[in-house]
Amino acid sequence: MKKILSASLIFAAICGSGCNKKKDYRCVSDGGYSGPVTVVKDCTGTYIRYLKKDYLVCNSEILQYYVSGSAVNVTFSETSYCSTLPVYICNMYHENEGVITINCVW
């Protein structure tokens, strides 16, 4: 009986510890912004809409699997320089509040 009780407690501990790993603790704001955003994609690039304002995403590859209109939670920081800005393939202008780098998507 003690073996069955011990085995069930060990099994419960293993299952319970797996539930704690759902939150990615590497997702910290580091002085940036954090929260729900909407992904906006058009021919001028990839943007996130945060508090009704669009921001151009410098590292847009992190959002490559999300379609325009997707709701995601991100942590991001404003940046002044981006060497990987996309090449514009249309003559459209997309008003934005600046360039940001996404630190984490969850």
C-alpha positions as CSV (number, residue, x, y, z in Angstrom):
1,M,0.0,0.0,0.0
2,K,2.9,2.4,0.8
3,K,4.4,1.7,-2.7
4,I,1.1,2.7,-4.4
5,L,0.7,5.8,-2.3
6,S,4.4,6.8,-2.9
7,A,4.0,6.1,-6.6
8,S,0.8,8.2,-6.9
9,L,2.4,11.1,-5.0
10,I,5.4,11.1,-7.3
11,F,3.2,10.9,-10.3
12,A,1.1,13.8,-9.0
13,A,4.3,15.9,-8.4
14,I,5.6,15.3,-11.9
15,C,2.2,16.2,-13.4
16,G,1.9,19.3,-11.2
17,S,5.4,20.5,-12.1
18,G,4.6,20.4,-15.8
19,C,1.8,22.9,-15.3
20,N,4.1,25.5,-13.9
21,K,6.1,25.7,-17.1
22,K,3.3,27.2,-19.2
23,K,4.4,30.8,-18.4
24,D,7.5,31.8,-20.2
25,Y,9.5,33.7,-17.5
26,R,11.9,35.0,-20.2
27,C,9.1,37.4,-21.3
28,V,9.9,40.4,-19.2
29,S,9.3,44.0,-20.3
30,D,12.8,45.3,-19.6
31,G,11.4,48.9,-19.5
32,G,9.4,48.4,-22.7
33,Y,5.7,47.8,-23.3
34,S,3.8,44.6,-22.7
35,G,0.3,43.5,-23.5
36,P,-2.2,42.5,-26.2
37,V,-1.7,43.8,-29.7
38,T,-3.1,43.2,-33.2
39,V,-0.8,42.2,-36.0
40,V,-1.2,44.4,-39.1
41,K,0.5,43.4,-42.4
42,D,0.4,45.2,-45.7
43,C,2.8,45.8,-48.6
44,T,4.7,48.4,-46.6
45,G,5.7,46.0,-43.8
46,T,4.5,44.4,-40.5
47,Y,3.1,46.5,-37.7
48,I,1.5,45.9,-34.4
49,R,-1.5,48.0,-33.2
50,Y,-1.1,48.9,-29.6
51,L,-3.5,51.3,-27.9
52,K,-5.0,52.3,-31.3
53,K,-1.5,53.2,-32.7
54,D,0.6,51.3,-35.2
55,Y,4.2,50.6,-34.7
56,L,6.6,49.2,-37.5
57,V,8.2,45.9,-36.4
58,C,11.9,45.8,-36.9
59,N,12.2,42.1,-36.4
60,S,9.1,41.1,-38.3
61,E,10.3,37.5,-38.8
62,I,9.1,36.8,-35.3
63,L,5.5,37.4,-36.5
64,Q,5.8,35.6,-39.9
65,Y,3.3,32.9,-38.9
66,Y,0.6,35.4,-37.8
67,V,-1.8,36.8,-40.3
68,S,-3.0,40.4,-40.4
69,G,-5.7,40.8,-37.7
70,S,-4.3,38.2,-35.3
71,A,-4.4,39.1,-31.6
72,V,-1.3,38.2,-29.7
73,N,0.4,39.2,-26.5
74,V,3.9,40.7,-26.9
75,T,6.6,42.5,-25.1
76,F,8.4,45.2,-27.1
77,S,10.7,48.1,-26.9
78,E,11.0,51.2,-29.1
79,T,14.2,51.4,-31.1
80,S,15.9,54.2,-33.1
81,Y,17.7,52.1,-35.6
82,C,16.7,49.0,-37.5
83,S,19.1,47.4,-40.1
84,T,16.5,44.9,-41.2
85,L,13.6,47.1,-42.2
86,P,11.7,45.5,-45.1
87,V,12.1,46.7,-48.7
88,Y,9.0,48.6,-49.6
89,I,7.2,46.9,-52.6
90,C,4.4,49.4,-53.0
91,N,3.7,53.1,-53.2
92,M,1.4,53.0,-50.1
93,Y,2.1,55.1,-47.0
94,H,1.3,53.5,-43.6
95,E,1.3,56.0,-40.8
96,N,3.0,54.8,-37.7
97,E,4.4,55.9,-34.3
98,G,7.9,54.6,-34.8
99,V,10.0,51.5,-35.1
100,I,9.9,48.8,-32.4
101,T,11.6,45.5,-31.6
102,I,9.6,42.6,-30.3
103,N,11.2,40.9,-27.4
104,C,8.7,38.2,-26.8
105,V,5.5,36.7,-28.1
106,W,3.2,34.7,-25.9
